[in-house]
Amino acid sequence: MIPESTSPRRRAMLPVKLGPGIALTLSVIVAAGCAVGPDFTSPSVPKAAGYSADPLTSQTSAASIAGGEPQHFAPDKDIPAQWWSLYQSEGLNKLMARAIEASPTLEAAKAALRQADENASAQRGAFFPSITGNVSATREKVSTATFGFPGSVSLFSVSTASLNLSYPLDVFGGVRRQVEAADAAEDYQRYQLIVAYLTLTTNILTTAVAEASLRAQIAATQEIVDIESHELEVLRQQLSLGGVAGGAVLAQEATLAQVRATLPPLQKQLAQTRNRLAILAGRFPSEDIGATFDLAQLKLPEELPVSLPSKLVAQRPDIMAAEAQLHQASAEIGVATANELPQISLTGSFGNTGSPAGALLSPGIGVWSVGGSLAQKIFDGGTLIHERRAAVAAYDQAAAQYRSTVLSVFQDVADALRALQSDADALTASVAAEKAADKSLDLSRQQYQLGAINYTTLLSAEQTAQQARITRVQAQAARFSDTAALFYALGGGWWNAQAGTFDAAKPAPIAIATSP
C-alpha cells in the first residue's frame, strides 16, 4: 500500500519582486523540483517455479489416428506471431487475414487507442505556456460633467490588440503526474488492443475447430443412419419370409428414428457456428466466408512452447494492461498530492492601445504587464485530503486486481497444459473404445444372423458403437481446441508481430458536417 503521505522537500521561496530574471529563476525552481507522490515501479516477477504442483510429462501420449500424434512440450520456446499457421490450413490463414482486416472489434480497440494517444498528447500541452490573442474596439460617448466640466460631451473610439500569456509552474510535479497518468492510460488501451487481437484469433480458430468437429459428427451420424437403414431393409425382408418377428422390425425402426433425430441439432449447431465465424470475420451471416473446415484439413501442432513463469507476465497482454492501470493509479496519487500544495503561475501581457484604430501601429503606445501568483487553499472542508485518500484506495484496488489477473493467467496455462495431456489420453482411450465397439458390433451381427443372440443385444451393440464414434470425434477436436488455448494462455506471440501493428496509427481525416 502506498504511504498515506509523501512530504515534498522544501522549495526555494519565490522572489518578492518580479524582476527581469523571473523566468530564469522560476525555471530553475521547476527544474530543481521533483514530482510529489510515489514513483512507480513494476511489480516484482512471481516466484512460481512452475505451473503445476505435480510435474508434467515432456510429451503427451499418441493414438493411431489423424490428430493423434504425440505433442512435445518445449520449455522457453518462442511463439510465432501467426501461431495459427502451425495448423497448416490455407483456408484458416486466409480467414484470419480477412478477420484481422475487417473485425469491428479490432477497429473499436484501435479507435480507443487513438483516443488515448490524443488525450496523452493533449495533456502534454500543459508543459507549455498558454498564449491568447485579443483584439477589441469600442466607441464611447462621455460627458465631461463627470470630471466637473458640465455642458460638454466627448465622443471617441478606443482599439486594443494584445497577447496574454499564462504559465502555471509545475513546481510540485502535478502536471508531470497528469501526463504520466495519461501515458499509462494509453499503454492500457494498447494492451487492450492486443487482448482483442489475441481473443479474436483464438475464437476464430476454436470456432473453426468446432465446425470441423460438427461436420465429423454429422458424417459419422449419417454413416450410422445408412447402416441402420440397410439393416431395417434386411429385417423387413426377413419379416416377409417369416424369419423374424414384427417386434424386431419395430425396434429397428425406432432405433433408426432415434439416430436420425440426432442430426437436426448437429446441423443447427453447424449453421450457428458458421454464422459465428462470419461475424468474427466482420461479415454478415448471409455472406460467404470462403472456407469450410474439417478435421482432416487441420494439422495438430506437435512442438508446443511452454514459457518460463518469469516471462509470462511480460507476454500476457491482460497482465500488462493491469500493470498500466496500476501505473495510472500511482500517478493519480501524485496529482491529488500536488493539488494540496500551493499553485504557482506566471502571467504576462503585451499589446497596443490607441485611438483611433489606425493608431495601434504608431510607436509609443505599447502596454505590457508581468505578474506572478501563488494560491493555497486554506479551508475546503477536507475535499483535497479525501480526494487523495480516494486515490490511494484506487491504487490498492488496482494492485489487488493486478494480483488477481496474474493468478488467473497462471491458472490458464496450468489448465491448458493439463488439458492437453488429458486430451491425448482421452483420444487414445476413445480410439481403443471405438475399435472394440466396432469389433463387438461385427461379432453381434454374425451371432444374430446365426440366431445366437436376440435383436435387443444387437441393438445395444449398435448404440455402443455409435456413441463410441461420436466420442472419438469430440476427443480429436478437443486436442486442436486446447492447443489453441495454450497459445492464448502464453500470450499468442504478439511481441513477434510486425513493428507498428499495435501502435496508435492515425487514420485518414474524417469530414465532419457542421450546421450552417
Secondary structure, DSSP 8 states (H G I E B T S, - for coil): ---S-----------SS--TTHHHHHHHHHHH----S-------------S-SS---SB----SSTT----EEEET----TTGGGGG--HHHHHHHHHHHHH-HHHHHHHHHHHHHHHHHHHHHGGGS-EEEEEEEEEEEEEEGGGGT-TT-EEEEEEEEEEEEEEEEE-TTSHHHHHHHHHHHHHHHHHHHHHHHHHHHHHHHHHHHHHHHHHHHHHHHHHHHHHHHHHHHHHHHHHHHTTSS-HHHHHHHHHHHHHHHHTHHHHHHHHHHHHHHHHHHTT--TTS--S----GGG-----EEEE--HHHHHHH-HHHHHHHHHHHHHHHHHHHHHHHTS-EEEEEEEEEEEESSGGGGGSTT-EEEEEEEEEE--S--TTHHHHHHHHHHHHHHHHHHHHHHHHHHHHHHHHHHHHHHHHHHHHHHHHHHHHHHHHHHHHHHHHHHHTTSS-HHHHHHHHHHHHHHHHHHHHHHHHHHHHHHHHHHHTTTTGGGS-TTTTS-------------
